[in-house]
Amino acid sequence: MKRIHTLLFVFLFSVSVYAAKVETVEVYSQSMNKNVKVLVVSPEKKEIPASTIYLLHGYGGNENQWPGIKPDLPEIADRYNLVFVCPDAENSWYWDSPLNPAYRYETFVSCELVKYIDTHYPTKPERESRAITGLSMGGHGALWIAFHHKETFGAVGSTSGGVDIRPFPQNWDMSKQLGEMKGNEKVWDEHTVINQIDKLQNGDLSIITDCGFDDFFFEVNNNFHAKLLDRKIDHDYLVRPGGHDSNYWRNSLDYQILFFVKYFNKDK
């Protein structure tokens, strides 16, 4: 009987250790004049200000993609005192589209959403306590947003990111946001994240990227890494076995979270 009581105590303790809150909210975007669904995972200890990691989904995904891939986000939120923010950005590639004024997801994520999160959750409202990362389309988006908003984000990541869109002109609805690439090359050059590296100085951001050997984005990620090296921009670049799938991203995010937590705690 004593052993049963002990096991019951251990079970109840393990269930109650993590009490992070998971909720889907609708955040109004003034720039797009609509509400945007955002899934937020916030830690139990509301009295302690938390650092924030924005997780951007890939093409065809939504605010539920990352929680579906990483169902242990609530446990991680409590363990490291983090707020995870997962916005639905449709298939926008996280640009302020030069073609479609209804798609202004760079403005939404970098300005409107950050303001909402810092107002409604107990966050540390400074760039040194914010990171942003994403998978595939979201990897491109995270780098695009961080490179353009270094005053807002201190650290950035990308996993299996579409870091150069130009080899894929017919894919993933990008032409709906930019126009067809043929005859419109300048716009495509200006909206691919690999061409934003020249805007960086070493130390502007803490950067981590990774890609699997079997990923169709592997070559463009290697090129992205090479250009960062050429510019002498410090960064972590990881390559591992794997393809463009949830199993790879689930493993990848563990590494990136540890990277961000180390960044958040660097001055402690």
Secondary structure, DSSP 8 states (H G I E B T S, - for coil): -HHHHHHHHHHHHHHHS---EEEEEEEEETTTTEEEEEEEEE-S-TTS-BEEEEEE--TT--TTHHHHH-TTHHHHHHHHTEEEEEE--TT-TT-B-SS-TT-BHHHIIIIIIHHHHHHHS-B--SGGGEEEEEBTHHHHHHHHHHHH-TTT-SEEEEES-----TT-TTSTTHHHHH--STT-HHHHHHTSGGGGGGG--TTSSEEEEEEETT-TTHHHHHHHHHHHHHTT---EEEEES--SSHHHHHHHHHHHHHHHHHHHTTT-
